[in-house]
Amino acid sequence: MLLLLAVGEQPYRLVHGTERKEWHCAALKLDDGLAADAELAKRAVRVGRSRWLLLIPDAGLQPGDIPAELRDPAGTWTASIAVDPFTPPEEKKSKP
């Protein structure tokens, strides 16, 4: 997520499920620039009114791919989800 911030993108965090079964991944809001790429646009998922490109670092997954345990065959989420803007943690100041 910090790399996305470094290149000027605002990353978001998608949270799927709750407590011990909670699952986190990076997401980018599908803006005009990303939507211009037809391959990326068709991989975007709708959450609320917006479309999102999920960035899941699992082996074999491409940007926008979603593991089967997160969505059922009908395309609905298998647990509750939330999308929040990512903000980096504050740096800890060392004591003198």
Salt bridges, closest charged atoms under 4 A:
GLU22 OE1 - HIS24 NE2 2.92
GLU39 OE1 - LYS42 NZ 3.59
GLU39 OE2 - ARG43 NE 3.30
ASP65 OD1 - ARG43 NH1 2.33
